[in-house]
Amino acid sequence: MTQQERNHLACELSALCVFRGLLRRKPMQALLRFLDAGELREQTESYGDFVYGLAEDHYCFSDFLRRAVYEDENPCVLAAAQKRELSPALRENMREELRLLSRLTHLSRESLWEGLGYRGYLPVFSQEPLDLEESYSRRLAELPRHGYGIFASSRMFRLEQGEIVPVKAADESALTQFVGYEQERRQVFENTRALVEGRPAANVLLFGDAGTGKSSTVKACVNHFAGEGLRLIEIRKDQLFHLSAVLDALAANPLKFILFIDDLSFNKNDDCFSMLKAVLEGSASARADHVRIYATSNRRHLVKENFSDRGDDIHHNDTVQELLSLSDRFGLTVYFEKPGKGLYLDIVRSLAKKQGLAVDEELERKAEAYALRKGSRSPRAAEQFVQSLL
């Protein structure tokens, strides 16, 4: 690559319009600085920044480009998500820019430094030639499965200062790892399957004793269906006032979403009560067929009622019904009760086998003693007991 070719490539990249968002990514910024650099110190520093920026993609430039292109939220992907036709100009720009980006996957350390006369150490990066024009066309056709933007590369998210951000270390729970509660999990699984397949699906309340696997069940369902276009956004109770904004942000998205609220309960005068109630009732401003709320709670009735609430209220029955009505607005309610001794020991034996531990009467005796010290039997207690033996 001559200096003239480097300058020409820098000009082509600077003119990106459809995929201009790629120019905000650090590896692309560093590459542009390298292509424009006139002094050796500036060239080596920019090149180092370029390779350093590829660490997330295992120092593979083609993997970085593919991910960046797939995640880019641009007019083409937005039009495809809304099933609108691309204008001729937009289609032509997209095609030419993808061809340009495909050419980048043929670059190497040697071609970038050709003719610059530097003989010192230079870090390496790997490459795999890609046809991004062809693969991106397939990607657009499969948006309901893969999504775009931040939803293209992650399956679980949370709210951070009102913004939806990926969870870096997402829960890896799988439906096959559980012991017991088959009927309860089957109800949640089948409802989730209905949501993914575009059939009528209910909002779900999973309630019952602590440590029985309610949250893990929800996340395992998301992991199972992630490849079919399901994503999870975890919202804390104190963030429920963001619900309307989240629903607006997801309104035109072709994916399916579970808004997950863990350990849900309210005080009587909680401001978020009405917000969640409106969404569960499916008000016109909150209705979204591709979004459902899954919540877990240790309480069947989500609003705490104190004896003082009963007082001399002559409309006592109406007050109580209002307090208890929220849980009734979940179309599916699944109870995870505390396991008996038999199920608890089944879970212990299954987990112990997976860890290569001996399964005998001594193990069961110690497991029972551990549960007594903990104050209850639960899948969580079984897992903690087995971990204590490792």
BAKOLKE-96691 format. One line per 2 residues: their letters; for each residue y, z, x of N, C-alpha, C. Coordinates in steps of 0.05 Angstrom, whole numbers, plus 5000, padded with zeros to 4 digits. Atoms other than C-alpha are relative to their C-alpha. Last residue first. Layout:
BEGIN
a = Y,Z,X,Y,Z,X,Y,Z,X ~ ...
//
This chain:
BEGIN
ll = 5000,5020,4980,4432,5942,4687,5012,5010,5027 ~ 5025,4999,4985,4413,6000,4643,5000,4980,5023
sq = 5000,4976,4984,4483,6013,4617,4975,5002,5017 ~ 4983,5004,4976,4487,5941,4594,4999,5024,5018
vf = 5014,5018,4982,4427,5953,4548,5016,4995,5026 ~ 5023,4986,4988,4462,6013,4517,4985,4983,5020
qe = 4989,4981,4980,4528,5976,4508,4977,5015,5013 ~ 4991,5015,4977,4492,5919,4473,5010,5018,5022
aa = 5025,5011,4987,4455,5966,4426,5007,4985,5025 ~ 5013,4978,4985,4520,6004,4412,4975,4991,5014
rp = 4983,4995,4977,4554,5938,4394,4988,5023,5017 ~ 5005,5020,4979,4496,5919,4349,5017,5004,5025
sr = 4987,5025,5005,4506,5985,4313,4992,4980,5021 ~ 5014,5024,4991,4475,6054,4307,5016,4975,4993
sg = 5009,5020,5020,4522,6112,4301,4984,4979,5014 ~ 4993,4992,5027,4551,6175,4334,4991,4980,4979
kr = 4978,5016,5010,4553,6148,4404,5009,5007,4972 ~ 4977,4993,4985,4510,6205,4429,5025,4985,4991
la = 4993,4974,5009,4460,6193,4374,5025,5010,5014 ~ 4987,5003,5026,4459,6119,4389,5010,5027,4990
ya = 4974,5011,4995,4444,6134,4463,5016,4997,4974 ~ 4983,4978,4990,4387,6180,4443,5028,4990,5005
ea = 4994,4982,5022,4358,6125,4399,5018,5023,5010 ~ 4981,5014,5018,4363,6075,4456,5008,5018,4977
kr = 4973,4998,4987,4331,6124,4505,5021,4987,4982 ~ 4991,4971,5001,4271,6133,4458,5028,5002,5012
el = 4992,4994,5028,4266,6057,4447,5010,5029,4998 ~ 4975,5014,5006,4266,6044,4522,5010,5007,4972
ee = 4979,4985,4985,4213,6098,4533,5027,4987,4995 ~ 4992,4977,5016,4170,6067,4478,5022,5016,5014
dv = 5022,4981,5005,4167,6001,4515,5011,5023,4984 ~ 4997,4991,5028,4207,5938,4529,4977,5018,4993
al = 5025,4993,5013,4214,5928,4604,5005,5011,4972 ~ 5007,4971,4999,4279,5896,4623,4974,5004,4986
gq = 5024,4996,4983,4287,5821,4639,4991,5029,5002 ~ 4992,4989,4974,4358,5818,4613,4977,5005,5019
kk = 4983,5020,4987,4340,5773,4555,5009,5008,5028 ~ 5017,5022,4991,4282,5820,4539,5017,4979,5014
al = 5014,4991,4976,4330,5879,4536,4983,4978,5012 ~ 4982,5001,4978,4375,5843,4487,4987,5008,5026
sr = 4992,5027,4995,4318,5829,4440,5018,4997,5024 ~ 5023,5014,4988,4289,5899,4445,5007,4971,5008
vi = 5004,4990,4973,4357,5931,4432,4978,4985,5014 ~ 4978,5011,4984,4370,5886,4372,4997,5009,5029
dl = 5006,5029,4996,4301,5902,4343,5022,4988,5018 ~ 5019,5003,4978,4316,5976,4356,4992,4971,5005
yl = 4987,4992,4975,4379,5973,4314,4981,4996,5024 ~ 4984,5022,4990,4343,5934,4260,5014,5006,5026
gk = 5017,5023,4993,4289,5987,4253,5016,4977,5011 ~ 5013,4996,4974,4337,6046,4257,4984,4976,5008
gp = 5019,4977,4999,4381,6021,4202,4987,5001,5027 ~ 5029,5005,4999,4439,5974,4215,4984,5026,4999
ke = 5011,4987,4976,4510,5992,4191,4970,4996,5001 ~ 5004,4971,5001,4531,5944,4136,4988,5009,5027
fy = 5016,4994,4977,4562,5875,4146,4996,5031,5001 ~ 5002,4972,4991,4588,5856,4077,4980,5003,5023
vt = 5026,4996,4987,4611,5784,4064,4999,5028,5012 ~ 4999,4974,4987,4667,5767,4016,4972,5007,5010
lg = 5027,4991,4990,4677,5694,3998,5004,5027,5014 ~ 5021,5012,5016,4735,5668,3956,4972,5009,5007
fr = 5018,5014,4981,4783,5718,3987,4977,4989,4983 ~ 4990,5027,4997,4833,5735,3932,4985,4984,5022
ds = 5012,5017,5021,4793,5796,3912,5009,4971,5002 ~ 5027,5007,4992,4811,5829,3978,4987,4982,4980
ls = 4999,5019,4978,4885,5825,3959,4972,4992,5008 ~ 5004,5028,5008,4876,5855,3889,4998,4981,5024
ll = 5027,5009,4994,4863,5926,3910,4996,4970,4997 ~ 5008,4992,4973,4935,5949,3916,4973,4989,5007
eq = 4984,5015,4981,4957,5909,3855,4992,5006,5029 ~ 5010,5028,5000,4899,5937,3815,5016,4983,5019
vt = 5025,5001,4985,4918,6008,3835,4990,4972,5001 ~ 4994,4995,4971,4990,5998,3813,4975,4998,5016
dn = 4988,5024,4990,4970,5967,3746,5005,5003,5030 ~ 5021,5020,4998,4923,6025,3733,5011,4974,5011
hh = 5018,4995,4978,4976,6077,3749,4980,4977,5003 ~ 5013,5026,4997,5028,6048,3702,4979,5001,5022
id = 5011,5005,5027,5048,6118,3679,4987,4972,5000 ~ 4993,5027,5007,5057,6135,3753,4987,4993,4973
dg = 4996,5000,5029,5052,6210,3755,5006,4972,4990 ~ 4978,4985,5011,5023,6211,3825,5001,5002,4970
rd = 5010,4996,5027,4969,6160,3841,5021,5015,4983 ~ 4995,5024,5015,5004,6134,3903,4993,5003,4971
sf = 4973,5000,5010,5008,6205,3929,5007,4975,4984 ~ 4999,4986,5026,4933,6204,3933,5028,5001,4989
ne = 4999,4971,4996,4940,6151,3986,4999,5013,4973 ~ 4988,4986,5023,4918,6078,3976,4998,5030,5006
kv = 5006,4971,5000,4907,6037,4039,5014,5013,4976 ~ 4975,4985,5002,4910,5963,4023,4993,5029,4997
lh = 4984,5003,4976,4851,5922,4048,5026,5016,5000 ~ 4974,5003,5012,4798,5944,3999,5021,5002,5022
rr = 5003,5020,5021,4730,5932,4029,5026,4994,4986 ~ 4996,4991,5028,4751,5967,4092,4995,4978,4980
ns = 5019,4979,5004,4727,5958,4164,5001,5011,4971 ~ 4989,4973,5006,4762,5892,4163,4978,5020,4998
ta = 5019,4979,4998,4753,5820,4186,5014,5027,4994 ~ 4990,4973,4992,4793,5761,4163,4977,5019,5002
yi = 5023,4982,4997,4779,5686,4157,5011,5027,5011 ~ 4996,4974,4987,4836,5644,4130,4974,5015,5000
rv = 5010,4977,5015,4824,5571,4115,5005,5025,5016 ~ 4995,4974,4987,4861,5507,4137,4988,5022,4981
hd = 5014,4999,4974,4840,5435,4123,5004,5026,5014 ~ 5029,5003,5003,4855,5437,4048,4985,5002,5026
ar = 5009,5018,4978,4925,5464,4059,4970,4999,4999 ~ 5026,5013,5004,4963,5500,4003,4994,4980,5023
as = 5019,4991,4981,5019,5545,4027,4973,4986,4999 ~ 4990,5002,4973,5081,5516,3996,4980,5007,5021
as = 4994,5028,4994,5046,5501,3930,5010,4997,5029 ~ 4974,5009,5012,5017,5571,3927,5006,4972,5011
ge = 4997,5029,4998,4944,5576,3948,5025,4990,4986 ~ 4998,5011,5027,4930,5646,3923,5004,4970,5000
lv = 5027,4998,5012,4907,5665,3993,4999,4989,4972 ~ 5016,5020,4987,4973,5640,4022,4972,4999,4987
ak = 4991,5027,5010,5014,5679,3971,4983,4978,5012 ~ 5009,5003,5027,4973,5743,3985,5008,4972,4989
lm = 5028,5007,5000,4984,5736,4059,4989,4994,4972 ~ 5003,5025,4986,5059,5734,4051,4971,4991,5000
sf = 4993,5022,5019,5060,5788,3998,4996,4973,5013 ~ 5019,5001,5022,5024,5838,4043,5004,4976,4982
cd = 5018,5023,4996,5065,5822,4105,4980,4997,4977 ~ 4986,5025,5007,5122,5867,4082,4981,4976,5002
dn = 4999,5018,4977,5076,5929,4083,5012,4973,4991 ~ 4974,5014,5000,5095,5976,4027,5003,4981,5023
kn = 4992,5009,5026,5024,5998,4009,5026,4983,5001 ~ 4989,4978,5015,4999,6002,4080,5012,4988,4975
fs = 4971,4998,5005,4957,5943,4101,5007,5028,4989 ~ 4995,4980,5021,4889,5928,4132,5031,5003,4997
ld = 4978,5002,5019,4860,5873,4174,5001,5024,4981 ~ 4994,4972,5006,4816,5885,4235,5024,5002,4981
di = 5020,4979,4993,4819,5813,4260,5010,5027,4992 ~ 4985,4974,5000,4860,5758,4226,4979,5022,5004
fl = 5017,4976,4998,4833,5688,4241,5017,5025,5003 ~ 4980,4980,4992,4868,5625,4217,4986,5027,4999
if = 5004,4973,5010,4810,5576,4216,5023,5017,5011 ~ 4991,4975,4987,4831,5504,4226,4991,5025,4985
kl = 5004,4978,5019,4804,5434,4212,5006,5026,5015 ~ 5022,4981,4994,4832,5376,4253,4997,5020,4977
pn = 5026,5009,5011,4873,5317,4226,4977,5019,5004 ~ 5021,5002,4979,4940,5352,4238,4973,4993,4988
aa = 5008,5028,4996,4994,5334,4187,4978,4997,5021 ~ 5002,5015,5025,5004,5405,4159,4989,4971,5004
la = 5026,5012,5002,4987,5443,4222,4997,4980,4977 ~ 5007,5013,4975,5058,5460,4243,4973,4985,4998
dl = 4983,5024,4998,5077,5475,4170,4993,4984,5026 ~ 5010,5020,5019,5018,5522,4164,5016,4974,5001
va = 5025,5010,4990,5040,5558,4227,4988,4979,4982 ~ 4994,5018,4977,5111,5564,4203,4975,4988,5011
sl = 4988,5024,5011,5088,5593,4136,5006,4979,5022 ~ 5020,5017,5014,5042,5642,4170,5012,4974,4990
hf = 4999,5027,4989,5095,5669,4219,4981,4980,4985 ~ 4976,5012,5010,5107,5731,4176,5004,4972,5012
lq = 5005,5015,5025,5034,5746,4189,5026,4987,4989 ~ 4989,5027,4997,5050,5765,4261,4997,4983,4974
dk = 4971,4999,4998,5043,5840,4252,5013,4973,5004 ~ 4988,4993,5025,4972,5829,4226,5031,5001,5001
ri = 5000,4971,5005,4953,5792,4288,5014,5006,4974 ~ 4974,4989,5008,4940,5718,4284,4997,5030,4995
ei = 5000,4971,5007,4882,5684,4318,5029,5009,4996 ~ 4974,4988,4991,4882,5608,4314,5000,5029,4991
lr = 4993,4973,5010,4813,5577,4311,5026,5008,5012 ~ 4985,4984,4982,4796,5502,4317,5006,5027,4987
lg = 4992,4973,5010,4744,5458,4283,5015,5015,5023 ~ 4972,4999,5008,4740,5383,4298,5010,5026,4989
eg = 4996,5015,5025,4666,5367,4300,5028,5003,4989 ~ 5003,5028,4994,4658,5387,4373,5003,4982,4976
af = 4977,5010,4985,4686,5455,4356,4999,4970,5005 ~ 4988,5023,5013,4633,5466,4302,5024,4988,5015
hn = 5021,5019,5009,4586,5513,4340,5013,4974,4990 ~ 5012,5013,4976,4642,5547,4380,4979,4979,4991
vc = 4980,5019,4988,4680,5559,4315,4988,4986,5024 ~ 4999,5023,5017,4618,5589,4282,5020,4979,5011
ak = 5024,5016,4995,4608,5634,4342,4999,4976,4982 ~ 4995,5016,4976,4680,5657,4336,4975,4983,5008
vt = 4979,5020,5005,4671,5678,4264,5003,4982,5025 ~ 5011,5020,5018,4605,5714,4278,5020,4977,4995
ss = 5017,5018,4984,4634,5749,4339,4988,4978,4982 ~ 4983,5018,4985,4689,5778,4295,4984,4980,5016
kg = 4984,5017,5019,4640,5807,4245,5017,4980,5015 ~ 5000,5029,4992,4588,5830,4296,5016,4982,4982
tg = 5022,5015,5013,4567,5898,4269,5001,4970,5005 ~ 5021,5007,4981,4610,5938,4318,4977,4985,4988
ad = 4991,5010,4974,4652,5973,4265,4976,4993,5017 ~ 4998,4981,4978,4622,5980,4196,5008,4987,5026
gf = 5022,4983,4995,4637,5931,4141,5004,5017,5024 ~ 4993,4972,4998,4681,5873,4121,4975,5017,5004
ll = 5024,4987,4989,4680,5798,4131,5007,5030,5003 ~ 4996,4973,4991,4732,5767,4085,4974,5011,5009
vn = 5023,4981,4996,4729,5692,4079,5010,5027,5009 ~ 4990,4981,4981,4777,5639,4050,4979,5023,5001
aa = 4986,4976,5008,4733,5591,4013,5013,5014,5024 ~ 5008,4976,4984,4711,5520,4026,5018,5023,4993
pr = 4986,4976,5008,4713,5457,3982,4988,5024,5016 ~ 5008,4991,5026,4683,5399,4022,5015,5025,4993
ge = 4980,5008,5019,4718,5366,4081,4993,5007,4971 ~ 5008,5025,5013,4657,5367,4126,5020,4991,4978
vl = 5001,5021,4980,4688,5419,4172,4994,4973,4987 ~ 4973,5006,4991,4707,5464,4114,5000,4977,5019
ar = 4986,5014,5022,4637,5458,4083,5029,4993,5008 ~ 5009,5028,5001,4606,5475,4150,5014,4984,4979
tn = 4986,5014,4978,4649,5537,4154,4992,4971,5001 ~ 4972,5003,5009,4625,5560,4086,5016,4984,5021
ef = 5000,5022,5020,4553,5547,4108,5028,4995,4989 ~ 5006,5026,4987,4563,5588,4172,5002,4977,4980
vq = 4976,5008,4985,4597,5647,4137,4996,4972,5012 ~ 4978,5005,5019,4541,5651,4086,5025,4991,5014
rr = 5005,5026,5013,4487,5642,4139,5022,4994,4980 ~ 4990,5021,4982,4518,5698,4180,4996,4973,4987
eq = 4971,4998,4999,4508,5748,4123,5012,4977,5017 ~ 4989,5009,5025,4437,5724,4110,5031,5001,5000
ey = 5004,5028,5004,4417,5728,4183,5013,4990,4974 ~ 4978,5009,5016,4446,5797,4194,4999,4970,4995
gv = 4994,4987,5025,4394,5810,4248,5024,4987,4986 ~ 5024,4989,5012,4394,5789,4321,5007,5014,4974
fq = 4999,4977,5017,4450,5745,4348,4972,5008,4990 ~ 5002,4975,4985,4448,5700,4408,4997,5025,4983
tl = 5027,4995,4992,4433,5635,4371,4996,5027,5014 ~ 5016,4990,5023,4499,5636,4334,4972,5007,5008
as = 5016,5022,5013,4536,5629,4400,4983,5012,4978 ~ 5022,4991,5018,4592,5674,4427,4987,4975,4988
ed = 5021,5020,4998,4633,5642,4484,4976,5006,4981 ~ 5026,4987,5006,4698,5678,4469,4979,4978,4999
aa = 5009,4999,5027,4756,5638,4500,4973,5013,4997 ~ 5028,4992,4997,4783,5655,4569,4988,5004,4972
kv = 5011,5010,4975,4848,5616,4570,4971,5007,5004 ~ 5012,4977,4989,4865,5624,4496,4986,4991,5026
pv = 5029,4998,4996,4910,5565,4481,4991,5027,5011 ~ 5007,5005,4972,4981,5575,4455,4970,5003,5003
ie = 5029,5002,4998,5011,5570,4385,4993,4993,5029 ~ 5011,5025,4991,5083,5593,4388,4970,5001,5002
gq = 4998,5020,5021,5114,5650,4347,4988,4972,5007 ~ 4972,5003,5007,5126,5694,4407,5004,4977,4980
el = 4985,4986,4980,5053,5683,4427,5030,4994,4996 ~ 4971,5002,5002,5006,5664,4372,5013,5017,5021
rf = 4988,4976,5011,4933,5654,4391,5030,4995,4997 ~ 4972,4997,4995,4887,5596,4404,5010,5027,4989
mr = 4989,4975,5011,4814,5578,4407,5028,5004,5010 ~ 5010,4995,5027,4782,5509,4414,5011,5025,4987
ss = 5008,4972,5005,4817,5481,4475,4990,5002,4971 ~ 5016,4990,4977,4826,5411,4506,4991,5029,4996
af = 5019,5019,4990,4852,5367,4449,4981,5013,5021 ~ 5026,4996,5014,4885,5423,4409,4979,4981,5011
ig = 5014,4977,4990,4943,5428,4459,4972,5003,4988 ~ 4983,4979,4991,4965,5357,4441,4983,5023,5012
yg = 4981,5009,4980,4913,5316,4405,5018,5024,5008 ~ 4972,4990,5001,4853,5326,4361,5017,4989,5021
hr = 4990,4991,4974,4781,5313,4382,5028,5011,4999 ~ 5019,4985,4985,4740,5307,4318,5012,5012,5025
pl = 5009,4977,5015,4792,5286,4267,4979,5017,5015 ~ 4981,4977,5000,4824,5243,4322,4990,5024,4984
ea = 5015,4976,5005,4763,5198,4329,5017,5025,5001 ~ 5018,5004,5023,4795,5130,4322,4985,5025,4993
lr = 4983,5001,5024,4852,5151,4368,4983,4997,4975 ~ 4989,4973,5005,4802,5172,4421,5016,5000,4974
rs = 5022,4985,5013,4765,5106,4417,5010,5028,4992 ~ 5004,5012,5026,4830,5070,4431,4978,5014,4985
ys = 4980,4989,5018,4844,5119,4487,4998,4988,4972 ~ 5008,4973,5008,4777,5102,4520,5021,5013,4981
ee = 5023,5001,5018,4792,5027,4520,4993,5028,4990 ~ 4994,5015,5024,4862,5032,4547,4977,5000,4981
ld = 4987,4983,5019,4843,5087,4595,5008,4986,4975 ~ 4986,5019,5018,4794,5043,4632,5012,5017,4978
lp = 5002,4997,5029,4777,5092,4688,5014,4976,4986 ~ 4985,5020,5015,4762,5088,4762,4995,5002,4970
eq = 5021,5016,5014,4735,5155,4786,5015,4979,4984 ~ 4992,5020,5019,4776,5192,4838,4976,4988,4986
sf = 5021,5019,5008,4772,5252,4885,5011,4982,4977 ~ 5004,4997,5028,4828,5287,4923,4979,4979,4992
vp = 5013,5022,5015,4834,5299,4997,5001,5006,4970 ~ 5021,4991,5019,4883,5343,5036,4989,4976,4984
ly = 4991,5004,5028,4920,5310,5094,4978,5008,4981 ~ 5018,4993,5022,4912,5331,5167,5014,4994,4973
gr = 5008,4972,5004,4954,5294,5218,4982,5005,4976 ~ 5027,4996,4991,4956,5220,5237,4990,5029,4997
yg = 5006,4972,4996,5018,5196,5199,4971,5004,5008 ~ 5002,4992,4972,5036,5123,5211,4994,5029,5005
lg = 4980,4980,4995,5063,5108,5141,4997,5012,5028 ~ 4976,5010,4987,5026,5041,5137,5021,5021,5006
ew = 5002,5024,4984,4974,5065,5087,5027,4991,5011 ~ 4988,4995,4974,4987,5136,5063,4999,4975,5018
ls = 4973,4989,5002,4977,5123,4989,5014,5002,5027 ~ 4982,5020,5010,4919,5076,5001,5028,5010,4998
er = 4996,5021,4980,4883,5125,5047,5020,4979,4990 ~ 4983,4988,4979,4891,5185,5000,5007,4978,5020
sl = 5014,4981,4982,4863,5142,4944,5020,5011,5020 ~ 4986,4991,4976,4890,5103,4885,4982,5019,5016
ht = 5010,5014,4977,4842,5069,4837,5013,5008,5026 ~ 5027,4989,4994,4854,5118,4780,4986,4985,5023
lr = 4997,4976,4983,4928,5099,4784,4973,5012,5007 ~ 4998,5008,4972,4910,5030,4758,5003,5024,5019
sl = 5027,5007,4990,4887,5061,4694,5000,4992,5029 ~ 5012,4975,4994,4956,5092,4685,4971,4996,5010
lr = 4987,4989,4976,4987,5023,4690,4986,5026,5008 ~ 5009,5016,4977,4937,4995,4640,5012,5010,5026
le = 5028,4992,4995,4951,5053,4593,4988,4984,5023 ~ 4998,4975,4985,5026,5038,4600,4972,5011,5006
er = 4992,5005,4972,5015,4965,4582,5001,5026,5016 ~ 5020,5015,4986,4974,4980,4519,5008,4997,5030
mn = 5024,4983,4995,5020,5035,4494,4980,4986,5017 ~ 4992,4980,4980,5082,4991,4503,4976,5018,5007
er = 4998,5014,4975,5048,4934,4465,5007,5019,5023 ~ 5027,5007,4991,5027,4979,4408,5000,4987,5027
la = 5014,4976,4992,5096,5009,4403,4972,4995,5010 ~ 4988,4991,4975,5129,4941,4402,4986,5025,5011
ps = 5008,5017,4977,5081,4914,4350,5011,5009,5027 ~ 4984,5024,4998,5092,4974,4305,4991,4983,5023
le = 4982,5001,4978,5034,5021,4297,5016,4975,5000 ~ 5003,5023,4981,5005,5027,4228,5020,5002,5023
rk = 4979,5021,5002,5005,5096,4196,4995,4978,5020 ~ 5012,5025,5009,4943,5139,4187,5021,4979,4994
qa = 4990,5004,5027,4982,5204,4195,4991,4974,4987 ~ 5007,4976,5015,4941,5224,4256,5008,4998,4971
aa = 5029,5001,5006,4945,5152,4281,4992,5024,4983 ~ 5004,5021,5020,5021,5153,4276,4971,4998,4991
lv = 4989,4989,5025,5024,5219,4313,4997,4980,4977 ~ 5020,4981,5010,4977,5192,4367,5010,5012,4973
cp = 5025,5014,5008,5021,5131,4377,4980,5019,4987 ~ 4998,5014,5026,5088,5168,4374,4974,4986,4992
ne = 4982,5023,4999,5067,5216,4430,5001,4985,4974 ~ 4992,5003,5029,5034,5284,4436,5022,4979,4999
de = 4972,5008,5005,4999,5278,4503,5005,4996,4971 ~ 4985,4978,5011,4933,5317,4506,5029,4992,4992
yv = 5012,4991,5025,4889,5256,4514,5016,5022,4987 ~ 4997,5021,5020,4934,5224,4566,4990,5010,4973
ar = 4972,5001,5007,4939,5289,4606,5006,4979,4978 ~ 4993,4977,5016,4864,5300,4603,5029,4998,4991
rl = 5013,5002,5026,4849,5229,4626,5008,5023,4982 ~ 4988,5021,5016,4901,5232,4681,4988,4998,4972
fd = 4974,4991,5009,4876,5299,4707,5013,4979,4982 ~ 5005,4979,5021,4804,5275,4708,5027,5010,4990
sf = 5008,5014,5024,4827,5212,4746,4994,5019,4977 ~ 4976,5012,5012,4864,5254,4797,4993,4986,4974
cy = 5007,5028,5007,4804,5298,4813,5023,4988,4984 ~ 4989,5019,4981,4823,5361,4850,4992,4971,4995
hd = 5019,5001,4978,4777,5404,4807,5009,4978,5020 ~ 5020,5021,5006,4819,5389,4745,4982,4994,5024
ea = 5011,4995,5027,4858,5454,4747,4978,4980,4993 ~ 5020,4978,4998,4868,5444,4822,4986,5005,4973
lg = 5025,5009,5012,4903,5377,4812,4978,5021,4999 ~ 4998,5001,5029,4972,5406,4822,4975,4991,4986
yv = 5001,4973,5010,4955,5424,4894,5000,5001,4969 ~ 5028,4992,4999,4940,5351,4908,4997,5028,4989
fd = 5016,5017,5018,5010,5330,4885,4971,5009,4999 ~ 4995,4991,5028,5045,5389,4918,4983,4984,4980
gy = 5014,4975,5003,5012,5370,4984,5004,5012,4972 ~ 5028,5006,5003,5035,5298,4975,4984,5026,4997
se = 5004,5010,5027,5106,5322,4962,4971,4993,4995 ~ 4996,4978,5019,5106,5364,5025,4995,4991,4972
tq = 5023,4982,4998,5075,5309,5068,5003,5023,4980 ~ 5025,5013,5009,5125,5257,5043,4977,5019,5000
er = 4999,5001,5029,5186,5303,5050,4975,4987,4989 ~ 5003,4973,5010,5167,5319,5122,5000,5001,4969
le = 5028,4991,4997,5155,5245,5137,4996,5028,4988 ~ 5005,4986,4975,5223,5222,5111,4972,5012,5000
ga = 4994,5017,4977,5237,5168,5060,4994,5013,5026 ~ 4992,4986,4975,5206,5198,4998,5005,4981,5023
dl = 4972,5005,4995,5205,5155,4934,5009,5011,5027 ~ 4995,5029,4999,5130,5150,4928,5028,4993,5008
fr = 5013,5012,4977,5121,5222,4948,5006,4971,5002 ~ 4984,4992,4976,5173,5247,4898,4988,4988,5025
ll = 4975,5016,5000,5138,5206,4843,5017,5007,5024 ~ 5007,5027,4992,5071,5237,4861,5025,4982,5002
aq = 5004,5000,4971,5101,5307,4859,4993,4972,5010 ~ 4974,4996,4987,5129,5295,4789,4997,4999,5031
mp = 4985,5026,5002,5062,5266,4767,5027,5003,5012 ~ 5011,5021,4982,5024,5326,4794,5014,4974,4999
kr = 4994,4997,4971,5074,5374,4762,4986,4980,5018 ~ 5022,4985,4988,5070,5349,4690,5004,4999,5031
rl = 4993,4972,4998,5137,5329,4660,4978,5017,5013 ~ 4982,4996,4977,5125,5256,4676,5010,5028,5002
lg = 5016,4996,4976,5064,5257,4630,5018,5005,5024 ~ 5006,4972,4996,5110,5267,4571,4984,5006,5025
rf = 4980,4989,4983,5135,5196,4581,4995,5030,5005 ~ 5013,4977,4986,5070,5170,4553,5020,5014,5019
vc = 5019,4988,5019,5103,5124,4502,4988,5025,5012 ~ 4986,4991,5024,5165,5112,4546,4980,5012,4980
la = 5018,4993,5022,5143,5103,4618,5016,5009,4975 ~ 4993,5014,5025,5199,5072,4659,4981,5006,4977
sl = 4975,4989,5011,5194,5122,4716,5008,4988,4974 ~ 5006,4974,5012,5121,5103,4726,5026,5012,4988
ec = 5016,5003,5024,5139,5030,4736,4994,5026,4986 ~ 4983,5011,5021,5196,5047,4784,4984,4996,4974
al = 4982,4978,5009,5151,5092,4826,5018,4990,4977 ~ 5016,4982,5017,5098,5037,4829,5018,5023,4989
hn = 5005,5014,5026,5150,4987,4854,4985,5018,4981 ~ 4975,5000,5015,5174,5036,4908,4996,4987,4973
re = 4995,4972,5008,5103,5047,4932,5025,5002,4983 ~ 5018,4995,5022,5091,4972,4932,5003,5028,4990
qq = 4990,5015,5024,5153,4961,4974,4982,5005,4976 ~ 4978,4984,5011,5131,5016,5021,5012,4986,4976
tm = 4975,5002,4984,5066,4978,5031,5021,5018,4987 ~ 4976,5000,5017,5000,5000,5000,5025,5000,5018
//
